[in-house]
């Protein structure tokens, strides 16, 4: 089994799952650590819900999420003009 890298930490179950789904739809295997304890009783998710990918996929996953964030920011700016 490979080593994992933490991409992001969430305190919002829904946002964590959206980001996870984006990665999965783009062929990047990932998982959420503390997903269910964070849902049932957020105080149990010590350190938040962690989005994990294999270390070898970390660079690709970060690039994808950064690209999507930049596109969302650009779209928001265009809507606010």
Secondary structure, 3 states (H helix, E strand, C coil): CCCEEEEEEECCHHHHHHHHHHHHHCCCCEEEECHHHHHHCHHHCCCCEEEEEEHHHHHHHHHHHHHHHHHHHHHHHHHCC
